[in-house]
């Protein structure tokens, strides 16, 4: 077995490692509006586990939080923007259900 590693291979491995690390970090970051929705859901739902593990219940809770925050002008009130933030928050809560 040779101890020599081609420089292009090292560069490719390093590049993929950095890209994966950056991609993971960006995937975990929520928009400000989505974070506000997540915070509202967590504050208003003391026992989140049964809610976040049921998509129907989660949709109702996230929708209610999104509407309340949009009406209070805590998040962007544009329907499409608020809906996208709600979907982002819902996905986050579903996949990070604890």
C-alpha positions, -999 to +999 in steps of 0.1 A: +000+000+000+014+033-010+016+062+015+014+087-013-019+104-017-026+125-048-029+162-041-061+164-062-077+137-041-069+156-009-083+188-024-115+170-034-120+154+000-113+187+018-137+205-005-165+180+000-160+181+038-163+218+039-193+218+016-210+193+037-203+213+069-215+245+053-246+228+039-255+213+073-251+246+090-274+264+065-300+237+067-303+241+105-307+278+104-343+291+104-354+324+089-364+350+115-401+345+109-399+307+111-379+310+144-406+333+158-432+308+149-412+279+165-408+300+196-445+308+197-455+271+193-431+260+220-444+287+244-480+280+238-478+242+237-463+229+270-464+192+259-450+194+223-442+157+217-478+145+210-484+175+188-452+175+167-454+138+161-489+142+145-488+162+113-525+171+115-522+186+150-488+202+142-504+219+111-532+233+133-508+246+160-483+261+135-511+277+115-526+293+146-492+306+156-485+320+122-518+338+120-514+353+155-479+365+148-488+379+114-518+398+128-496+411+156-471+422+129-444+401+146-437+384+113-442+394+076-479+396+070-477+388+033-497+356+028-471+338+007-442+348+029-461+339+061-471+306+046-435+298+036-423+307+072-450+285+087-441+256+064-404+260+074-413+261+111-435+231+107-408+211+090-383+221+117-407+211+145-416+178+129-380+167+122-367+180+156-396+166+177-386+160+212 
